[in-house]
Amino acid sequence: MKHLYQCYASAAFGMEGLVSADLKRLGASGIVTENGGVLFNASYLDLYKYNLCMHFSDRLYIILSDSICTSFEDLYQAVFRIDWSFCFSEKEAINVTCKCTRSTLMSTRDCQAISKKAIIEKLKKTTKQLVFSESGPSLPIHIIIRNNQTRIMLNTSGDALSRRGYRTWNGEAPLRETLAAALVELSQWHPGTPLHDPCCGTGTILIEAAFFASNRSPGLYRHFAMEDLRFSDKEKLLDIKKKTLSEVMPEQVTAISGSDIDPHALKLAHRHIAQAGINEYSIPLACIPLQKLYLENDNGVFLCNPPYGERLSDQNSCRQLYRDLHELKDRHHGWRLCAISSDPAFERSYGKKADRKRRLYNGRLECVFYCFD
């Protein structure tokens, strides 16, 4: 349990620095930032804590092998050399996923099949067993082949960490929770300062802000793949979860609010806030058009994910909305306004150049995060 593994935290493009800072905050060692993720060292118990507490990473992995593979035989041997018995109890369903980029091996299906064959042949050799039922929980193996560099990893998270475990419906313009957390962080908002989302939809940004304010770990109410592994000590993992839960301070969720023109979205936002373990009355929501919104506070942060107008028929209304955001900012002189958009005409429609910009991805959609100070 005290053994340190070399691990990997995957990250969306542009969020690697945030993931690195998250790992430093949690006490990880050996942190090295790469394109698309961050390397670090951690024990098995550390990994469970990080799965619970990481705000920005997509998944956490244990690196089992890192080598050059230019043929299927190279890949077979790299997988075969791994001692799979340390995490396999003869019943797990072997689930291999693969991603190939600019490499000699580019067929993900063939790489998956060959890798699974190598795992089973190695297990036959070490366990003297010829048939595996694969009736148990998933043993998720992920292989990344980039420029022939082949990294074979054990997925300790299972589903993406953006799946916090509370959401029932994403709405028409879903915002991944890890990206919403990044927007809160990059807005330079500080808990206790007013934060208002004028296009709050189903409440994703508001909930992530409440997690920061209350010291609430995002993964508290979900299951992780590592909990089912052979060497998992469920009692110790439960102790870590209980300790993490005891550190939550729900009374610190103050001055966070939202509004939207869609009453159905607001109904879902109320539900999501409650399902996320947050007192729904601590985050007031209102059905108000953006054009009529006015807040009494002298200063604060407007933070939103407005519609992007991806369809040509929607662009005019969306660009009018961007102009309305500028007017909202003008009505609140002491407030900062931050918004993410994939529309290249956002600043022109808003009517002013942003003071700060950062390129991010909402799924596969390239966006820019604009901050007007």
Helices and strands as residue ranges (DSSP letters): E 5-10, H 16-26, E 29-34, E 37-42, H 44-53, E 59-68, H 72-80, G 84-86, E 93-101, H 108-127, E 138-146, E 149-155, H 177-186, E 195-197, H 204-214, G 225-228, H 234-246, G 250-252, E 256-260, H 263-275, G 280-282, E 285-287, G 290-292, E 300-304, H 312-331, E 335-341, H 346-350, E 356-362, E 365-372
